[in-house]
Structure formats: structure tokens, C-alpha cells
Amino acid sequence: MTPTWRKPAGTLLIVLMITVWAVLIATLADTVIGWPIALQSLFYLATGLVWIAPLGPLLKWMETGRWR
């Protein structure tokens, strides 16, 4: 079994995605701070989970080399 470049590239892509997503959400903090606490909680819960969606296809690509 020969190692592939997909796993290190995919790992770096995951780290990059998380970093970009965190910076994007952090830039919205000034807007969100004025919202009611319940709405803030829902916003941060939703945005904390949304970034997981693209991981499925990315992890599959890392293992198989195919997106589907």
C-alpha cells in the first residue's frame, strides 16, 4: 500500500476550512452581540455545526480519491 498525497492535503484543507470559518463567524460577533441571548445561542450552535457538512465528501475523497 503506497501513501497518497490526498491525506496530508485533505488534512491541511480541513484546518484551512476551520480557520476561515472561525474568522468569518468572529467577524460577525459585533453584530450578534446585540441579539437576545437565545438567538445568539442558536446562531452559534448552528454555525458551530454547519462547518461539519463539507467534511463528509472531503473525508471520502481523502480515502478513495472520489467525491461520490
N, C-alpha and C positions, 0 to 999 in steps of 0.2 A: 504494500500500500504506500503510494507516494504522497507526500504532503502537497497540498494545493495552496495557492495564494489567496483563495477565497476566504478562508477563516481569519487570517490577520486583517485582510482588507475589510471584511464584514465587521470585525470587532472594532476597528477604527471608525467605521461608518456609524456603528451604534453609539460610540462615545461622542462622535460629532453631532449626531441627531439629538442626543440627550442634552448636550451643551447648548445647541442652537435653540431647542425647545425651552430650556430653562431660562435662557436670556430673553427670549420672546415673552414668556409669561412674566418675568421680572419687570420688563418694561411696562407692562400693564398694571403693575402694583399701585401706582399713583391713582389710577382711575378706579380700581377695585376697592381701594381703602375707604372710599366714600359710600360704598354699598352697605346695606344691612348685613349683619354678621351671618345670617342664614344664607343669604345669596352669595356672600364671599366663600362660605364653606362649600356650597355646591359648585361654584366656579373652580375653586382649587381642587376639589375632588374630581370633577370632570376633566380638567386639564391635566391632572396627575395621572389619569388613566388613558387618555386619548393617545398619548405617545406610544403606547404599547401596540396599537393596531398594526403599524407597519413592520413590527418585529417578526410576525409570522412568516410572511413571504421572504423577508431578508434572511431569517434563520434557515428556511428551506433552501434558499439559494446557496447559502454557505455550505450546507451539507451535500446538496445534489448538483448544483450548478444550473438548476432550472427554477424559474419563478413560480411555476404552477405545479 
